[in-house]
Amino acid sequence: MLARWRAAWAARQNEALERRGFTQRVDHRSLAVRRRKALERGDRVAAATLDRAPEIHVGPKDRKASRQQAPKSKIRLVGRNLKKGKRPLRYDLIDHGSRREWNMRTLRRNAKAYGRLVARTETTLARMRQRLQRYDRVLKLHSLHRLPRRRSQPVDVVDLVFSPASRYEHVRKRRAQLLWMIDQLDRLFLALLGIRESQLTRNTEWANRLRRRSHLLAPPVLGRYRVKPRSL
């Protein structure tokens, strides 16, 4: 029942966003479920962007927490059972400090992991583009009926040029496959770069909020005396 409620709420919210002209959409499913569904339909780009640790929800009460003291997680009594009463929920064991600090740590880890993926993808793309240049050089020599005479020419290129005509058809097929793979990796590279930047941006936003709050908490200094802040 709760799963149906969440799906219905997400559908209504997306309808409202579409009526207002927004391009953003919400999804009630978890990141793990969405990633599994993306892999099932063969969308590896979406699956790569969903391979990250989730953040903890920060509600309006925590966002409007007191400026006199940084909010810290604590044990809270939640639920209502007729026999056992309310049960304790250990928020201090869930986020180890506060939800803001937890989200900042999670965002930094996600950005670091995506940075490693971006570097590996960029290296793979560079190797594939080098191989594509080699295939283009072979096909160009074949089309011009000109054989390489330099001894410094790579051995694999010489072998391909001196091979029969059926070998060139194999080179063309491999080149077409390589172009498709490069296109997919380009899409993956841009998607990973975008999600990494979004994680860094969200981390910066949380850091700026904490910095503004610490600035508000610090009492102003006039001359040699520190002014006591007024109570809110």
N, C-alpha and C positions, 0 to 999 in steps of 0.2 A: 504494500500500500504506500509506504513512504517513497519507494522507488518511482511509482507511478505519479505521486505528487510532485516529486522533483522534476520528472520529465515534463509534466504539464506546466509547471511554473517556468521552466526554461523555454518551452514553446511560446507561452504568453509573453515572456520578456523579449524574445526575439521578434515576435510580431510587433510589439511596441517600438523596438529599436528600428525596425524596418519602416514603420509608419512615420517615424520622426526623421528618417533619412540617414541614420547612422549605419556605418558599415560593420561595426563590431557585433559579434555574436557570442552568446554564452553556451556552455555545454555542461550539463549536470553530471556527466560521467567523470570518473577519476582519470588522472594522467595515464595510469597503467592500462586501464580498459581502452582508452582512446588509442594508445600506442599499439595494443594488440590488434585492434580493429584495423588500424592503418597498415600493419604488416600483413593482415589477411587479404586486404584488397591490393597489396603490392605497392603502396605509397611509402617508399622508404624515406622520402624527404620529410613528410609529416611525422613519421615514426622517430626520426632522429631529433626533431625539434621537441617532441614530447618526452624524450628520455632524460628527464630531470627530476630532482627532488621537489615535492610540493611545498608550498608555503603554508603557514598557519593563518587562519582567518583572524583579522583584527577588527573588532566591531566598533561602533561609534562611541561606546563608553570608554574603551581603551584609548581611542583617538583623542577624546576630550578629557583625558585623565588630568588629575591635579598638577598644576605647574610647580607646586611647592616641593614635590618629591617624585623622582622617577618611578613609574609603576613597576612593581615586582610581582611575579607570579606567586600564588599561595594556594593553600588548600581551600576548596569551596564545596559546600554541600549542595548537591543538585538532585533533581528527580523527586519523586514522591511515591513511596511504597507504604501501603496501609499497615503492613506488619513490621517492616524494618525501618521505615521512615526514609529520610534522605540519605544518600550515599556520598562519601567524600570523593572528590575528583582532584587528583594530585597534579595541578598545573605546573608545580615546580619541578616535577619529574618529566613533564612533557616537553616544555620549552627551555628548561634550565636557565631561568633568569626572567626574561620577559619575552613577549611575542615579537616585539620589534627587534630585539637582539637576535632571536632565533631566525627571523626572516632575513636579517642582514647576513648572518652566517650562511644560511642556505643559498642566498643569491650569490654570495662570493664563491661558494663551492661550485654552483652551477656554471657561473661565468668562467671559472678556471677549467672545468671539464670541457666546456664548449670551445675554449681557446685551444686546448690540445687537439680537439677534433678538427678545428679550422686549420691548424698547422699541418696535420696529416693529410687533409683533403687537398690543401694547396700543393703539398709535395707530390701527391699522386697525380694531380692535374698537370704539373710541370713535366713529369715523366711521360704522361700520355701525349702531351703536345710535342715532345721531342720525337716520340715514335710516329706521330702523325706527319711530322716534317720528313722523316725518313721514308715513309710510304709515298708521300707526294713527290719526293725526289726520284724514287724508283719509277713511278708512273710517268713522270715527265720525261725521263730518259728513254723509257719505252716508247712514248708517243713520238719523240723526235728521232727514234732509231739511232740513238747515239750512245755508244758504250763508254764507260769510264776508263781512262787510261792511266790515271794517277795511282801509284802504289799505296798512297796514303788513304785511298778510299776504304770505308769499312767493309769487312769481309762479307757480312750479311747482305749488303747492298749489291756487291759484285755477284754473289750467288743468285740473288733475285733477278738481276738484269740478264744473266746468262742462262736462266732457267727457261723452260718452254712456255708457250703462250698461256697454257692452263694455269701456270703459277701466277700470272698477272691477274687473272680473275680471282684467285684466292686473295691477292693483295687488295683488290678493290672491295671484296667482301669484308676483309678485316678492317679496311679503312672506314667503311660504312658503320661497322660495329663500334669502332673507336670513336667516331663522331657522335654516335648515340650515347656512349658512356661519358664522353666529355660534356655533352649537354646535361646529362643527369647530374654529374658531379658539379657542374656550374650552378645548377639549381640548388643542390645540397649546400654548396659553399656559401651562397648568398643567404640561404635560410639559416644556416648555423651562425653566420656573421650577424644576421639580424636579431636572432634570439639571444646571442651573447651580449649585444649592445643593449637590448631591452633589460636583461638581468643586471647589467652594470648601471643602467639608468635608474632602475628601481632601488638598487642599493644606495645610489647617491641621494635619491629622494628621502630614503629613511635616514641616512646620515645627516642630511640637512635639517630634517625635522628634529632630530636629537640635538643638533648644534643650536638651532633656534631656541629649543626649550632650555638648554643649558645657559644660553645668553639671557633668557628671561629670568632664569633662576638667580643669576649673579646680580647682587645688588649694586647699584651705581655708586661710584666713588666721587666725592666732591672734596678736592683738596686732600687733607690728611685723614678725613673721617669717612667712614663707610655708612651710607644711608641705609637704614633698616627698611626692607620692603613692606609695603602696606598689605594687609590681609585682603584676599579676594572675597 
